[in-house]
């Protein structure tokens, strides 16, 4: 998805006593299925993805990070639009 539009919908950071500093963002990505890759050959389908990313920081920088999104919803958007 070479020309995706990435938007941060919400962001927050926390630094509480006895806990590592951490952050979370809710994000969305809108794109046409143009590039060859994880989702197969380009179909031109319009795809909208929402996700969340969490990060925890330590004395050396990023300690842990996780991002979640619905992979099945992406496949469904591609398949529904390519069967029309």
PyMOL Python script that loads the backbone (N, CA, C, O; Angstrom):
from pymol import cmd

cmd.read_pdbstr("""\
ATOM      1  N   UNK A   1       0.848  -1.176   0.000  1.00  0.00           N
ATOM      2  CA  UNK A   1       0.000   0.000   0.000  1.00  0.00           C
ATOM      3  C   UNK A   1       0.890   1.235   0.000  1.00  0.00           C
ATOM      4  O   UNK A   1       1.066   1.894   1.025  1.00  0.00           O
ATOM      5  N   UNK A   2       1.441   1.531  -1.154  1.00  0.00           N
ATOM      6  CA  UNK A   2       2.477   2.564  -1.230  1.00  0.00           C
ATOM      7  C   UNK A   2       2.032   3.999  -0.958  1.00  0.00           C
ATOM      8  O   UNK A   2       2.864   4.825  -0.582  1.00  0.00           O
ATOM      9  N   UNK A   3       0.768   4.322  -1.132  1.00  0.00           N
ATOM     10  CA  UNK A   3       0.357   5.719  -0.915  1.00  0.00           C
ATOM     11  C   UNK A   3      -0.758   5.832   0.125  1.00  0.00           C
ATOM     12  O   UNK A   3      -1.695   6.613  -0.041  1.00  0.00           O
ATOM     13  N   UNK A   4      -0.649   5.056   1.188  1.00  0.00           N
ATOM     14  CA  UNK A   4      -1.668   5.036   2.248  1.00  0.00           C
ATOM     15  C   UNK A   4      -1.746   6.374   2.977  1.00  0.00           C
ATOM     16  O   UNK A   4      -0.748   7.079   3.126  1.00  0.00           O
ATOM     17  N   UNK A   5      -2.943   6.704   3.423  1.00  0.00           N
ATOM     18  CA  UNK A   5      -3.159   7.897   4.256  1.00  0.00           C
ATOM     19  C   UNK A   5      -3.303   7.425   5.695  1.00  0.00           C
ATOM     20  O   UNK A   5      -4.275   6.750   6.032  1.00  0.00           O
ATOM     21  N   UNK A   6      -2.347   7.773   6.542  1.00  0.00           N
ATOM     22  CA  UNK A   6      -2.289   7.341   7.935  1.00  0.00           C
ATOM     23  C   UNK A   6      -2.718   8.501   8.819  1.00  0.00           C
ATOM     24  O   UNK A   6      -2.168   9.597   8.712  1.00  0.00           O
ATOM     25  N   UNK A   7      -3.701   8.269   9.699  1.00  0.00           N
ATOM     26  CA  UNK A   7      -4.201   9.323  10.587  1.00  0.00           C
ATOM     27  C   UNK A   7      -4.150   8.829  12.029  1.00  0.00           C
ATOM     28  O   UNK A   7      -4.598   7.721  12.325  1.00  0.00           O
ATOM     29  N   UNK A   8      -3.609   9.642  12.916  1.00  0.00           N
ATOM     30  CA  UNK A   8      -3.672   9.349  14.347  1.00  0.00           C
ATOM     31  C   UNK A   8      -4.979   9.926  14.861  1.00  0.00           C
ATOM     32  O   UNK A   8      -5.182  11.140  14.848  1.00  0.00           O
ATOM     33  N   UNK A   9      -5.865   9.047  15.312  1.00  0.00           N
ATOM     34  CA  UNK A   9      -7.190   9.442  15.781  1.00  0.00           C
ATOM     35  C   UNK A   9      -7.156   9.927  17.235  1.00  0.00           C
ATOM     36  O   UNK A   9      -7.867  10.862  17.602  1.00  0.00           O
ATOM     37  N   UNK A  10      -6.324   9.284  18.054  1.00  0.00           N
ATOM     38  CA  UNK A  10      -6.221   9.644  19.472  1.00  0.00           C
ATOM     39  C   UNK A  10      -4.855   9.200  19.962  1.00  0.00           C
ATOM     40  O   UNK A  10      -4.339   8.164  19.542  1.00  0.00           O
ATOM     41  N   UNK A  11      -4.271   9.995  20.858  1.00  0.00           N
ATOM     42  CA  UNK A  11      -2.971   9.638  21.431  1.00  0.00           C
ATOM     43  C   UNK A  11      -2.937  10.006  22.902  1.00  0.00           C
ATOM     44  O   UNK A  11      -3.575  10.964  23.339  1.00  0.00           O
ATOM     45  N   UNK A  12      -2.177   9.220  23.658  1.00  0.00           N
ATOM     46  CA  UNK A  12      -2.035   9.502  25.085  1.00  0.00           C
ATOM     47  C   UNK A  12      -0.676   8.971  25.548  1.00  0.00           C
ATOM     48  O   UNK A  12      -0.168   7.976  25.031  1.00  0.00           O
ATOM     49  N   UNK A  13      -0.120   9.645  26.512  1.00  0.00           N
ATOM     50  CA  UNK A  13       1.120   9.204  27.140  1.00  0.00           C
ATOM     51  C   UNK A  13       0.951   9.227  28.645  1.00  0.00           C
ATOM     52  O   UNK A  13       0.260  10.092  29.182  1.00  0.00           O
ATOM     53  N   UNK A  14       1.575   8.284  29.328  1.00  0.00           N
ATOM     54  CA  UNK A  14       1.467   8.200  30.792  1.00  0.00           C
ATOM     55  C   UNK A  14       2.855   8.010  31.396  1.00  0.00           C
ATOM     56  O   UNK A  14       3.690   7.288  30.852  1.00  0.00           O
ATOM     57  N   UNK A  15       3.083   8.661  32.511  1.00  0.00           N
ATOM     58  CA  UNK A  15       4.311   8.490  33.280  1.00  0.00           C
ATOM     59  C   UNK A  15       3.917   8.498  34.751  1.00  0.00           C
ATOM     60  O   UNK A  15       3.866   9.550  35.388  1.00  0.00           O
ATOM     61  N   UNK A  16       3.640   7.315  35.276  1.00  0.00           N
ATOM     62  CA  UNK A  16       3.201   7.176  36.672  1.00  0.00           C
ATOM     63  C   UNK A  16       4.337   6.655  37.539  1.00  0.00           C
ATOM     64  O   UNK A  16       5.222   5.960  37.040  1.00  0.00           O
ATOM     65  N   UNK A  17       4.328   6.981  38.836  1.00  0.00           N
ATOM     66  CA  UNK A  17       5.360   6.479  39.743  1.00  0.00           C
ATOM     67  C   UNK A  17       5.406   4.947  39.732  1.00  0.00           C
ATOM     68  O   UNK A  17       4.369   4.284  39.709  1.00  0.00           O
ATOM     69  N   UNK A  18       6.625   4.398  39.749  1.00  0.00           N
ATOM     70  CA  UNK A  18       6.890   2.957  39.794  1.00  0.00           C
ATOM     71  C   UNK A  18       6.495   2.202  38.529  1.00  0.00           C
ATOM     72  O   UNK A  18       6.531   0.972  38.513  1.00  0.00           O
ATOM     73  N   UNK A  19       6.125   2.905  37.482  1.00  0.00           N
ATOM     74  CA  UNK A  19       5.800   2.270  36.199  1.00  0.00           C
ATOM     75  C   UNK A  19       6.634   2.914  35.099  1.00  0.00           C
ATOM     76  O   UNK A  19       7.032   4.074  35.208  1.00  0.00           O
ATOM     77  N   UNK A  20       6.894   2.156  34.041  1.00  0.00           N
ATOM     78  CA  UNK A  20       7.631   2.697  32.898  1.00  0.00           C
ATOM     79  C   UNK A  20       6.762   3.710  32.150  1.00  0.00           C
ATOM     80  O   UNK A  20       5.540   3.564  32.116  1.00  0.00           O
ATOM     81  N   UNK A  21       7.370   4.725  31.557  1.00  0.00           N
ATOM     82  CA  UNK A  21       6.601   5.629  30.704  1.00  0.00           C
ATOM     83  C   UNK A  21       6.013   4.824  29.538  1.00  0.00           C
ATOM     84  O   UNK A  21       6.651   3.904  29.028  1.00  0.00           O
ATOM     85  N   UNK A  22       4.798   5.178  29.126  1.00  0.00           N
ATOM     86  CA  UNK A  22       4.143   4.421  28.067  1.00  0.00           C
ATOM     87  C   UNK A  22       3.243   5.334  27.253  1.00  0.00           C
ATOM     88  O   UNK A  22       2.889   6.435  27.676  1.00  0.00           O
ATOM     89  N   UNK A  23       2.886   4.848  26.080  1.00  0.00           N
ATOM     90  CA  UNK A  23       2.014   5.625  25.211  1.00  0.00           C
ATOM     91  C   UNK A  23       1.085   4.685  24.454  1.00  0.00           C
ATOM     92  O   UNK A  23       1.352   3.492  24.315  1.00  0.00           O
ATOM     93  N   UNK A  24      -0.008   5.256  23.973  1.00  0.00           N
ATOM     94  CA  UNK A  24      -0.963   4.507  23.162  1.00  0.00           C
ATOM     95  C   UNK A  24      -1.521   5.437  22.101  1.00  0.00           C
ATOM     96  O   UNK A  24      -1.759   6.618  22.353  1.00  0.00           O
ATOM     97  N   UNK A  25      -1.727   4.889  20.911  1.00  0.00           N
ATOM     98  CA  UNK A  25      -2.390   5.652  19.851  1.00  0.00           C
ATOM     99  C   UNK A  25      -3.451   4.777  19.192  1.00  0.00           C
ATOM    100  O   UNK A  25      -3.265   3.575  19.003  1.00  0.00           O
ATOM    101  N   UNK A  26      -4.550   5.404  18.853  1.00  0.00           N
ATOM    102  CA  UNK A  26      -5.556   4.791  17.977  1.00  0.00           C
ATOM    103  C   UNK A  26      -5.335   5.426  16.627  1.00  0.00           C
ATOM    104  O   UNK A  26      -5.192   6.645  16.536  1.00  0.00           O
ATOM    105  N   UNK A  27      -5.305   4.633  15.581  1.00  0.00           N
ATOM    106  CA  UNK A  27      -4.981   5.141  14.259  1.00  0.00           C
ATOM    107  C   UNK A  27      -5.881   4.524  13.200  1.00  0.00           C
ATOM    108  O   UNK A  27      -6.562   3.526  13.439  1.00  0.00           O
ATOM    109  N   UNK A  28      -5.867   5.139  12.030  1.00  0.00           N
ATOM    110  CA  UNK A  28      -6.577   4.570  10.881  1.00  0.00           C
ATOM    111  C   UNK A  28      -5.723   4.762   9.635  1.00  0.00           C
ATOM    112  O   UNK A  28      -4.876   5.652   9.564  1.00  0.00           O
ATOM    113  N   UNK A  29      -5.969   3.913   8.675  1.00  0.00           N
ATOM    114  CA  UNK A  29      -5.226   3.910   7.430  1.00  0.00           C
ATOM    115  C   UNK A  29      -6.225   3.689   6.305  1.00  0.00           C
ATOM    116  O   UNK A  29      -7.019   2.750   6.356  1.00  0.00           O
ATOM    117  N   UNK A  30      -6.192   4.536   5.300  1.00  0.00           N
ATOM    118  CA  UNK A  30      -7.071   4.391   4.142  1.00  0.00           C
ATOM    119  C   UNK A  30      -6.200   4.320   2.899  1.00  0.00           C
ATOM    120  O   UNK A  30      -5.254   5.091   2.743  1.00  0.00           O
ATOM    121  N   UNK A  31      -6.532   3.380   2.011  1.00  0.00           N
ATOM    122  CA  UNK A  31      -5.675   3.141   0.855  1.00  0.00           C
ATOM    123  C   UNK A  31      -6.409   2.331  -0.199  1.00  0.00           C
ATOM    124  O   UNK A  31      -7.382   1.636   0.094  1.00  0.00           O
ATOM    125  N   UNK A  32      -5.933   2.430  -1.410  1.00  0.00           N
ATOM    126  CA  UNK A  32      -6.359   1.511  -2.458  1.00  0.00           C
ATOM    127  C   UNK A  32      -5.371   0.350  -2.458  1.00  0.00           C
ATOM    128  O   UNK A  32      -4.175   0.547  -2.241  1.00  0.00           O
ATOM    129  N   UNK A  33      -5.865  -0.846  -2.699  1.00  0.00           N
ATOM    130  CA  UNK A  33      -5.004  -2.025  -2.734  1.00  0.00           C
ATOM    131  C   UNK A  33      -4.229  -1.997  -4.046  1.00  0.00           C
ATOM    132  O   UNK A  33      -4.659  -2.561  -5.052  1.00  0.00           O
ATOM    133  N   UNK A  34      -3.066  -1.323  -4.015  1.00  0.00           N
ATOM    134  CA  UNK A  34      -2.272  -1.112  -5.224  1.00  0.00           C
ATOM    135  C   UNK A  34      -0.993  -1.933  -5.259  1.00  0.00           C
ATOM    136  O   UNK A  34      -0.577  -2.378  -6.328  1.00  0.00           O
ATOM    137  N   UNK A  35      -0.376  -2.135  -4.133  1.00  0.00           N
ATOM    138  CA  UNK A  35       0.927  -2.789  -4.127  1.00  0.00           C
ATOM    139  C   UNK A  35       0.848  -4.293  -3.964  1.00  0.00           C
ATOM    140  O   UNK A  35      -0.061  -4.809  -3.314  1.00  0.00           O
ATOM    141  N   UNK A  36       1.800  -4.994  -4.553  1.00  0.00           N
ATOM    142  CA  UNK A  36       1.910  -6.437  -4.394  1.00  0.00           C
ATOM    143  C   UNK A  36       2.550  -6.704  -3.037  1.00  0.00           C
ATOM    144  O   UNK A  36       3.547  -6.072  -2.685  1.00  0.00           O
ATOM    145  N   UNK A  37       1.986  -7.630  -2.281  1.00  0.00           N
ATOM    146  CA  UNK A  37       2.564  -7.925  -0.973  1.00  0.00           C
ATOM    147  C   UNK A  37       1.716  -8.887  -0.181  1.00  0.00           C
ATOM    148  O   UNK A  37       1.177  -9.847  -0.731  1.00  0.00           O
ATOM    149  N   UNK A  38       1.597  -8.640   1.083  1.00  0.00           N
ATOM    150  CA  UNK A  38       0.914  -9.509   2.031  1.00  0.00           C
ATOM    151  C   UNK A  38      -0.500  -9.896   1.600  1.00  0.00           C
ATOM    152  O   UNK A  38      -0.953 -11.004   1.887  1.00  0.00           O
ATOM    153  N   UNK A  39      -1.198  -8.987   0.913  1.00  0.00           N
ATOM    154  CA  UNK A  39      -2.587  -9.226   0.534  1.00  0.00           C
ATOM    155  C   UNK A  39      -2.724  -9.603  -0.939  1.00  0.00           C
ATOM    156  O   UNK A  39      -3.792  -9.416  -1.522  1.00  0.00           O
ATOM    157  N   UNK A  40      -1.678 -10.122  -1.542  1.00  0.00           N
ATOM    158  CA  UNK A  40      -1.736 -10.633  -2.905  1.00  0.00           C
ATOM    159  C   UNK A  40      -1.598  -9.561  -3.968  1.00  0.00           C
ATOM    160  O   UNK A  40      -1.143  -8.446  -3.714  1.00  0.00           O
ATOM    161  N   UNK A  41      -2.012  -9.944  -5.178  1.00  0.00           N
ATOM    162  CA  UNK A  41      -1.917  -9.034  -6.320  1.00  0.00           C
ATOM    163  C   UNK A  41      -2.856  -7.849  -6.148  1.00  0.00           C
ATOM    164  O   UNK A  41      -3.937  -8.002  -5.579  1.00  0.00           O
ATOM    165  N   UNK A  42      -2.467  -6.670  -6.627  1.00  0.00           N
ATOM    166  CA  UNK A  42      -3.297  -5.474  -6.497  1.00  0.00           C
ATOM    167  C   UNK A  42      -4.675  -5.654  -7.143  1.00  0.00           C
ATOM    168  O   UNK A  42      -4.793  -6.190  -8.245  1.00  0.00           O
ATOM    169  N   UNK A  43      -5.712  -5.195  -6.432  1.00  0.00           N
ATOM    170  CA  UNK A  43      -7.083  -5.294  -6.941  1.00  0.00           C
ATOM    171  C   UNK A  43      -7.725  -3.933  -7.142  1.00  0.00           C
ATOM    172  O   UNK A  43      -8.757  -3.829  -7.805  1.00  0.00           O
ATOM    173  N   UNK A  44      -7.127  -2.882  -6.577  1.00  0.00           N
ATOM    174  CA  UNK A  44      -7.722  -1.553  -6.645  1.00  0.00           C
ATOM    175  C   UNK A  44      -8.822  -1.329  -5.619  1.00  0.00           C
ATOM    176  O   UNK A  44      -9.441  -0.265  -5.604  1.00  0.00           O
ATOM    177  N   UNK A  45      -9.077  -2.311  -4.763  1.00  0.00           N
ATOM    178  CA  UNK A  45     -10.111  -2.198  -3.728  1.00  0.00           C
ATOM    179  C   UNK A  45      -9.744  -1.096  -2.738  1.00  0.00           C
ATOM    180  O   UNK A  45      -8.573  -0.926  -2.397  1.00  0.00           O
ATOM    181  N   UNK A  46     -10.752  -0.346  -2.278  1.00  0.00           N
ATOM    182  CA  UNK A  46     -10.525   0.664  -1.246  1.00  0.00           C
ATOM    183  C   UNK A  46     -10.541  -0.033   0.103  1.00  0.00           C
ATOM    184  O   UNK A  46     -11.472  -0.771   0.426  1.00  0.00           O
ATOM    185  N   UNK A  47      -9.510   0.207   0.878  1.00  0.00           N
ATOM    186  CA  UNK A  47      -9.348  -0.464   2.174  1.00  0.00           C
ATOM    187  C   UNK A  47      -9.269   0.582   3.270  1.00  0.00           C
ATOM    188  O   UNK A  47      -8.567   1.584   3.136  1.00  0.00           O
ATOM    189  N   UNK A  48      -9.996   0.342   4.359  1.00  0.00           N
ATOM    190  CA  UNK A  48      -9.924   1.200   5.545  1.00  0.00           C
ATOM    191  C   UNK A  48      -9.611   0.294   6.727  1.00  0.00           C
ATOM    192  O   UNK A  48     -10.322  -0.675   6.991  1.00  0.00           O
ATOM    193  N   UNK A  49      -8.534   0.628   7.432  1.00  0.00           N
ATOM    194  CA  UNK A  49      -8.070  -0.172   8.563  1.00  0.00           C
ATOM    195  C   UNK A  49      -8.039   0.716   9.791  1.00  0.00           C
ATOM    196  O   UNK A  49      -7.595   1.862   9.717  1.00  0.00           O
ATOM    197  N   UNK A  50      -8.505   0.203  10.920  1.00  0.00           N
ATOM    198  CA  UNK A  50      -8.318   0.896  12.192  1.00  0.00           C
ATOM    199  C   UNK A  50      -7.473   0.000  13.085  1.00  0.00           C
ATOM    200  O   UNK A  50      -7.541  -1.226  12.999  1.00  0.00           O
ATOM    201  N   UNK A  51      -6.684   0.623  13.936  1.00  0.00           N
ATOM    202  CA  UNK A  51      -5.818  -0.155  14.806  1.00  0.00           C
ATOM    203  C   UNK A  51      -5.421   0.632  16.036  1.00  0.00           C
ATOM    204  O   UNK A  51      -5.783   1.796  16.210  1.00  0.00           O
ATOM    205  N   UNK A  52      -4.666  -0.044  16.881  1.00  0.00           N
ATOM    206  CA  UNK A  52      -4.157   0.566  18.103  1.00  0.00           C
ATOM    207  C   UNK A  52      -2.706   0.116  18.275  1.00  0.00           C
ATOM    208  O   UNK A  52      -2.360  -1.023  17.965  1.00  0.00           O
ATOM    209  N   UNK A  53      -1.871   1.014  18.767  1.00  0.00           N
ATOM    210  CA  UNK A  53      -0.472   0.704  19.045  1.00  0.00           C
ATOM    211  C   UNK A  53      -0.139   1.175  20.454  1.00  0.00           C
ATOM    212  O   UNK A  53      -0.492   2.284  20.855  1.00  0.00           O
ATOM    213  N   UNK A  54       0.544   0.315  21.193  1.00  0.00           N
ATOM    214  CA  UNK A  54       0.973   0.639  22.551  1.00  0.00           C
ATOM    215  C   UNK A  54       2.491   0.497  22.613  1.00  0.00           C
ATOM    216  O   UNK A  54       3.064  -0.397  21.990  1.00  0.00           O
ATOM    217  N   UNK A  55       3.134   1.377  23.363  1.00  0.00           N
ATOM    218  CA  UNK A  55       4.590   1.323  23.520  1.00  0.00           C
ATOM    219  C   UNK A  55       4.950   1.581  24.984  1.00  0.00           C
ATOM    220  O   UNK A  55       4.289   2.344  25.688  1.00  0.00           O
ATOM    221  N   UNK A  56       6.015   0.919  25.406  1.00  0.00           N
ATOM    222  CA  UNK A  56       6.560   1.120  26.754  1.00  0.00           C
ATOM    223  C   UNK A  56       8.032   1.454  26.596  1.00  0.00           C
ATOM    224  O   UNK A  56       8.738   0.834  25.801  1.00  0.00           O
ATOM    225  N   UNK A  57       8.493   2.445  27.363  1.00  0.00           N
ATOM    226  CA  UNK A  57       9.853   2.939  27.228  1.00  0.00           C
ATOM    227  C   UNK A  57      10.667   2.650  28.480  1.00  0.00           C
ATOM    228  O   UNK A  57      10.139   2.649  29.592  1.00  0.00           O
ATOM    229  N   UNK A  58      11.953   2.407  28.289  1.00  0.00           N
ATOM    230  CA  UNK A  58      12.874   2.161  29.396  1.00  0.00           C
ATOM    231  C   UNK A  58      14.063   3.092  29.303  1.00  0.00           C
ATOM    232  O   UNK A  58      14.048   4.061  28.544  1.00  0.00           O
ATOM    233  N   UNK A  59      15.095   2.797  30.077  1.00  0.00           N
ATOM    234  CA  UNK A  59      16.272   3.666  30.130  1.00  0.00           C
ATOM    235  C   UNK A  59      17.046   3.701  28.809  1.00  0.00           C
ATOM    236  O   UNK A  59      17.784   4.654  28.559  1.00  0.00           O
ATOM    237  N   UNK A  60      16.890   2.681  27.962  1.00  0.00           N
ATOM    238  CA  UNK A  60      17.585   2.626  26.668  1.00  0.00           C
ATOM    239  C   UNK A  60      16.663   2.956  25.487  1.00  0.00           C
ATOM    240  O   UNK A  60      17.043   2.753  24.334  1.00  0.00           O
ATOM    241  N   UNK A  61      15.485   3.450  25.759  1.00  0.00           N
ATOM    242  CA  UNK A  61      14.544   3.779  24.681  1.00  0.00           C
ATOM    243  C   UNK A  61      13.350   2.830  24.682  1.00  0.00           C
ATOM    244  O   UNK A  61      12.836   2.465  25.739  1.00  0.00           O
ATOM    245  N   UNK A  62      12.922   2.441  23.506  1.00  0.00           N
ATOM    246  CA  UNK A  62      11.743   1.589  23.372  1.00  0.00           C
ATOM    247  C   UNK A  62      12.001   0.212  23.978  1.00  0.00           C
ATOM    248  O   UNK A  62      12.944  -0.475  23.586  1.00  0.00           O
ATOM    249  N   UNK A  63      11.174  -0.183  24.922  1.00  0.00           N
ATOM    250  CA  UNK A  63      11.313  -1.473  25.588  1.00  0.00           C
ATOM    251  C   UNK A  63      10.407  -2.518  24.947  1.00  0.00           C
ATOM    252  O   UNK A  63      10.826  -3.647  24.695  1.00  0.00           O
ATOM    253  N   UNK A  64       9.148  -2.126  24.684  1.00  0.00           N
ATOM    254  CA  UNK A  64       8.150  -3.036  24.128  1.00  0.00           C
ATOM    255  C   UNK A  64       7.184  -2.257  23.269  1.00  0.00           C
ATOM    256  O   UNK A  64       6.892  -1.093  23.543  1.00  0.00           O
ATOM    257  N   UNK A  65       6.683  -2.905  22.222  1.00  0.00           N
ATOM    258  CA  UNK A  65       5.689  -2.272  21.358  1.00  0.00           C
ATOM    259  C   UNK A  65       4.787  -3.347  20.793  1.00  0.00           C
ATOM    260  O   UNK A  65       5.231  -4.453  20.484  1.00  0.00           O
ATOM    261  N   UNK A  66       3.505  -3.006  20.662  1.00  0.00           N
ATOM    262  CA  UNK A  66       2.564  -3.925  20.041  1.00  0.00           C
ATOM    263  C   UNK A  66       1.547  -3.105  19.255  1.00  0.00           C
ATOM    264  O   UNK A  66       1.086  -2.059  19.711  1.00  0.00           O
ATOM    265  N   UNK A  67       1.212  -3.592  18.083  1.00  0.00           N
ATOM    266  CA  UNK A  67       0.178  -2.965  17.253  1.00  0.00           C
ATOM    267  C   UNK A  67      -0.851  -4.025  16.893  1.00  0.00           C
ATOM    268  O   UNK A  67      -0.503  -5.151  16.535  1.00  0.00           O
ATOM    269  N   UNK A  68      -2.117  -3.653  16.993  1.00  0.00           N
ATOM    270  CA  UNK A  68      -3.207  -4.576  16.691  1.00  0.00           C
ATOM    271  C   UNK A  68      -4.111  -3.993  15.618  1.00  0.00           C
ATOM    272  O   UNK A  68      -4.454  -2.811  15.657  1.00  0.00           O
ATOM    273  N   UNK A  69      -4.495  -4.827  14.659  1.00  0.00           N
ATOM    274  CA  UNK A  69      -5.481  -4.459  13.648  1.00  0.00           C
ATOM    275  C   UNK A  69      -6.152  -5.746  13.186  1.00  0.00           C
ATOM    276  O   UNK A  69      -5.651  -6.839  13.450  1.00  0.00           O
ATOM    277  N   UNK A  70      -7.273  -5.621  12.505  1.00  0.00           N
ATOM    278  CA  UNK A  70      -8.074  -6.770  12.098  1.00  0.00           C
ATOM    279  C   UNK A  70      -7.689  -7.206  10.685  1.00  0.00           C
ATOM    280  O   UNK A  70      -8.182  -6.658   9.699  1.00  0.00           O
ATOM    281  N   UNK A  71      -6.814  -8.184  10.600  1.00  0.00           N
ATOM    282  CA  UNK A  71      -6.333  -8.695   9.327  1.00  0.00           C
ATOM    283  C   UNK A  71      -7.473  -9.299   8.489  1.00  0.00           C
ATOM    284  O   UNK A  71      -7.486  -9.152   7.267  1.00  0.00           O
ATOM    285  N   UNK A  72      -8.401  -9.959   9.126  1.00  0.00           N
ATOM    286  CA  UNK A  72      -9.521 -10.578   8.417  1.00  0.00           C
ATOM    287  C   UNK A  72     -10.405  -9.511   7.775  1.00  0.00           C
ATOM    288  O   UNK A  72     -10.901  -9.714   6.667  1.00  0.00           O
ATOM    289  N   UNK A  73     -10.610  -8.389   8.446  1.00  0.00           N
ATOM    290  CA  UNK A  73     -11.407  -7.301   7.881  1.00  0.00           C
ATOM    291  C   UNK A  73     -10.758  -6.739   6.614  1.00  0.00           C
ATOM    292  O   UNK A  73     -11.461  -6.339   5.687  1.00  0.00           O
ATOM    293  N   UNK A  74      -9.443  -6.706   6.567  1.00  0.00           N
ATOM    294  CA  UNK A  74      -8.743  -6.233   5.372  1.00  0.00           C
ATOM    295  C   UNK A  74      -8.986  -7.199   4.217  1.00  0.00           C
ATOM    296  O   UNK A  74      -9.329  -6.779   3.112  1.00  0.00           O
ATOM    297  N   UNK A  75      -8.808  -8.493   4.474  1.00  0.00           N
ATOM    298  CA  UNK A  75      -9.067  -9.495   3.437  1.00  0.00           C
ATOM    299  C   UNK A  75     -10.508  -9.400   2.937  1.00  0.00           C
ATOM    300  O   UNK A  75     -10.759  -9.481   1.735  1.00  0.00           O
ATOM    301  N   UNK A  76     -11.435  -9.231   3.850  1.00  0.00           N
ATOM    302  CA  UNK A  76     -12.845  -9.153   3.464  1.00  0.00           C
ATOM    303  C   UNK A  76     -13.107  -7.951   2.551  1.00  0.00           C
ATOM    304  O   UNK A  76     -13.821  -8.072   1.556  1.00  0.00           O
ATOM    305  N   UNK A  77     -12.532  -6.798   2.885  1.00  0.00           N
ATOM    306  CA  UNK A  77     -12.708  -5.613   2.043  1.00  0.00           C
ATOM    307  C   UNK A  77     -12.160  -5.834   0.636  1.00  0.00           C
ATOM    308  O   UNK A  77     -12.755  -5.391  -0.346  1.00  0.00           O
ATOM    309  N   UNK A  78     -11.035  -6.514   0.545  1.00  0.00           N
ATOM    310  CA  UNK A  78     -10.442  -6.798  -0.767  1.00  0.00           C
ATOM    311  C   UNK A  78     -11.317  -7.785  -1.540  1.00  0.00           C
ATOM    312  O   UNK A  78     -11.618  -7.559  -2.712  1.00  0.00           O
ATOM    313  N   UNK A  79     -11.717  -8.857  -0.903  1.00  0.00           N
ATOM    314  CA  UNK A  79     -12.477  -9.903  -1.590  1.00  0.00           C
ATOM    315  C   UNK A  79     -13.876  -9.449  -1.985  1.00  0.00           C
ATOM    316  O   UNK A  79     -14.331  -9.773  -3.082  1.00  0.00           O
ATOM    317  N   UNK A  80     -14.569  -8.712  -1.129  1.00  0.00           N
ATOM    318  CA  UNK A  80     -15.920  -8.246  -1.454  1.00  0.00           C
ATOM    319  C   UNK A  80     -15.887  -7.322  -2.658  1.00  0.00           C
ATOM    320  O   UNK A  80     -16.727  -7.440  -3.549  1.00  0.00           O
ATOM    321  N   UNK A  81     -14.932  -6.408  -2.697  1.00  0.00           N
ATOM    322  CA  UNK A  81     -14.875  -5.440  -3.787  1.00  0.00           C
ATOM    323  C   UNK A  81     -14.363  -6.064  -5.089  1.00  0.00           C
ATOM    324  O   UNK A  81     -14.716  -5.593  -6.171  1.00  0.00           O
ATOM    325  N   UNK A  82     -13.546  -7.101  -5.007  1.00  0.00           N
ATOM    326  CA  UNK A  82     -13.026  -7.712  -6.232  1.00  0.00           C
ATOM    327  C   UNK A  82     -14.030  -8.684  -6.842  1.00  0.00           C
ATOM    328  O   UNK A  82     -13.858  -9.077  -7.996  1.00  0.00           O
ATOM    329  N   UNK A  83     -15.085  -9.093  -6.105  1.00  0.00           N
ATOM    330  CA  UNK A  83     -16.118 -10.003  -6.630  1.00  0.00           C
ATOM    331  C   UNK A  83     -17.321  -9.265  -7.162  1.00  0.00           C
ATOM    332  O   UNK A  83     -18.288  -9.894  -7.590  1.00  0.00           O
ATOM    333  N   UNK A  84     -17.288  -7.922  -7.146  1.00  0.00           N
ATOM    334  CA  UNK A  84     -18.448  -7.144  -7.599  1.00  0.00           C
ATOM    335  C   UNK A  84     -18.450  -7.044  -9.106  1.00  0.00           C
ATOM    336  O   UNK A  84     -19.347  -6.427  -9.682  1.00  0.00           O
TER     337      UNK A  84
END
""", "prot")
cmd.dss("prot")
cmd.show_as("cartoon", "prot")
cmd.util.cbc("prot")
cmd.orient("prot")
